[in-house]
């Protein structure tokens, strides 16, 4: 746990000494703030505004996630610091977990700002906090899954741009795969829709917390972190 904490601290420092975190935060808040304003006037229902906004934030994350994750391991490979890290008394799984958790903490700090929207609605309306809570839980699980995918592709290459492009492409694929699946007959339709990242989020937006969705997200996250550690382990052996 000590090694993971050290890696998290190291990664967070590197985020905030570069313009990446600030650029992502600015773009994220600009777009989400604009759509919060639009939803207030178009929907006019405090109970529905935040769930709609959270779904849109999930869509924004398709574009912001690659910028957050592209440097996690790819930059270390390019600069050669990964070799120093791998020779330290730290497990590859600890490195992967630490880098993933650092990126997740960065994202949570960005999401935290959106609580001001909830406060505004609470002052001027009576929102239903059930769907808001489940919506935030689903959004965090969805983004954590996105980040784990980004970590995996950053581990596979030393080129940050390639890592970002591959991450975006795969996330877009698993975003749309449920829609593609609707054109197939069972059981192919059920399989494709089950693999869709967004299909598992929809119940959270309705105020429903289903353990099957939580298990799906956690399984994908765990698999990507484990696979990332194995890729680093193979590099260490070579």
PyMOL commands that set and color helices and strands:
alter all, ss='L'
color gray80, all
select helices_A, chain A and resi 2-16+19-43+46-69+74-79+81-87+92-112+115-124+129-156+160-181+188-195+202-205+211-237
alter helices_A, ss='H'
color red, helices_A
deselect
rebuild
show_as cartoon
